[in-house]
């Protein structure tokens, strides 16, 4: 049963593999260049596994110790996972003892796959979802280790490497834009962020401004929820 679920999950994760190996390599290379022990790349990818936050953590590891600032930055970067978790409450009810790992491993790409992918007939859904999450993390770990080893063996400039995660988010945003006919949530999010950056960026700084704008976006989406649902039904 488990082998059948693994075999069914592999094709769904191949696109993620192509992205995660190269992004993991970028992370491993950047981490090596901060003079942090190379073993940390493997350690962080196994026990932290936070994608974009791992890139941010590179700066936090080399900056003066500031726990409150680190916690605030982590909250801002990963705030979207609050909504991922809420939307997966029902699907994860079947996971049993695997549920803690499923929550831990819910990256952007894994979330997208687990929302859209359907197991083939005769494949256990529980293990199908589990292997999607496990394979995705395995790709990230592999890329991180390759990057750390490559950084140690092949000296080269890392200028621009840290843009890899930004590029991934741009691609995800474009894919989401193309997947839906109505773009009000995306336009609303971009508009509110730009507005708050102009109005509040000078007074609060970009870090605090981003957290405030995220809260405002959530509030706007909650207020407009009924209208958004109606529009979505019209397009179905």
N, C-alpha and C positions, 0 to 999 in steps of 0.2 A: 504493500500500500504506500509506504513512504517513498520507495524507489520510483514508483509510478508518478507520485506527486512531484518528486524532484525532476524527473524527466520532462514532465509537463511544464514546470516553472522555468526551466532553462531558456527556452526561446523568448519568453517574455522579458527576460532580464538582459539579453544580449545588447540592446541599445544602451542600457545603463552601464554595462560593462565597459563599452567603448569610452563613455564619458568619465566614469569613476576611476578607471586605471590612470588616465592622463591627469585628472584632477588630483588624485592621490599622489601621483608622481610630483606634481607641482608643490603639494604640501610637504612631501618628504624632502625635496630639494631646498625649499625655503627654510624649513626647520633645521636642516643640517647647516645652512649658512649662518644661523644665529649662534652657532657653537653649543647648542643644546645636544646632549648625548644622542647618538643616532637611534638608540633603542627606544627613545621617546616617541618616534614616529609610529612604531608598531604598538606601543603601549597606548597612545592616545587614540589610534584608530580602532583598537579593540574595546577600550573602556570609556572613551569619550564619544567618538563617532558622531560628530556634530557638524560635518560638512563645512559650511562657511564659518562657523564659530571656531573651528580648528585653525583656520587661517588667521582669524582675529586673535586667537589665543597665542599665536607666535609673538605678536607684539606685547601681549600681556605678560608673557613669560620673561621678556627682556626689559620690561618697564619697571619702575619702582613699585613696590608692593602697595596696592590700593584696593582692598577687598570690596569696598562699597562701589567704586567705579567699575570694577570687573563684573560685579553682580548686575549692575545696571546695564552695562554693555551687553552682557549675555542675555538679559531679558529682552532687550530691544532686538537683537539679532535673531533670537529664536521665538519671538512672540507669536509668530504664525503657527507654531506647533500647538498652541493652545486650541486653535480652531481645528487643526488636524485631529487632535485627540477627541474633541467633542463629536466630530463627525464619524469617528470610528468606534464609538461606544457600542453600537449595535453589532457591527461586523465582528468585533473582538470577543463577543460573548461566547463564541464557540471555541476559543483558543485554550481554555483550561489553564494548565500549568505553563503553557507557552506565552500566556498573556503579558507577563512582565517584560519578556524579551521583545515582543511585538511592539510594545509601547516604547521601549528604549530604541529600537531600530527604525522608527518611523521617520525616515528622511523624506525630503521633497519628492524624489523620484520613486521611492518605495510607496509612498502615499498615493502617488498618481497611478501606479500599477495596481495597487490593491483596491483602488476605487473602480478601476475600469476593467481589469482582467477577470475573466470567468474561467474556472477550471473546466477542462474537457469532461465529457460524460464519463462517469466511473472513477473520477479522481476525487479524493477526499479534499474538501475545500480548506479544512483546517491546516493540513500539511502543505497544501498548495500555496497558501498565503505565507506560511512559515518559511518555506524554501525560497520564496521571492525575497523576503527580508534578509535571510541568511546569505543568499548568493550576492545580493547587492553589497552587504557589508564586506563580504569576502573580496569582492573586486576592489573596494576602497582600501582594505588592508594590504592587498597585493600591490596596488599602485603606490601606497605610502612607503612600503619597504623598498620597492624598486627605486623610488625617488631618493630615499635616504642613501642607498648604496651608490646610485649614480652620482649623487652630490659629493660623496666621499672620494669616488674614483675619477670623476671627470670634472675638473674645475672649469666653470664657465659663468658668464654673467647671468644673474637672475632677474635683470630688469624686465618688467612687464609680466613676469610669471604669475604674480599675485592677481593679475587681471583675469585669470582663468575662471575663478568662481563668479565674478561679475558677468563674464561672457555666458556662463551656464544659465544664470538667472535671466539674462536677456532672451536667450533661446526659449526658456520655459515660458516667459511672459508672452513671447510671440506665438508660441504654440497654443497657449490658452486663448489668446486673442483670436486666432484663426478657428478655434474649436467652437466658439460661441457667436451667435448672431448679434446679441445685445452686449454692448461694451460699457454700459453705465458703471458697473463696479470698478472696472479698470480706470476709466476716465475720472471717476470720483476719487479713487485712491491717488492717482497722479496729481490731480488738481489740488486736493487738500494738502498733500505733501509740499508742493511748490508754494502754495499760499502760506503755509506755516513757516517754510524756510525763509520767505521774503519778510514776513511780518515779525516772526519770533526768533529767527536764526541769530540775529545780532544780539539779542538780549539773553537768550538761554544757551546759545551754543548749539552746534548741530546734533550732538548726542542727545541732549534733553529735548530738543525740538522734534527729533524723530520719534521719541516715545510719546510725546504729546500728540503728534500727528497720527500715530497709530491708534491712540485712544479715540481721537476725533473720527477717524475712518470707521472704526467699529461702531461708534454711536450713530453715524450717518447710515450705515448699512442696516442697523437694527431698526431705525426709524423708517427706512424705505423698504423694509423686508417684504411687506405685503405687495407693494408695487412691483418689486423685482420678481417676486414669484408669479405675479399675473403676467408679466411680460415674457417670462420663461415659458409659461404654459401656452402663450399665444404662438410661440415659435415652434412648438412641438408638433 
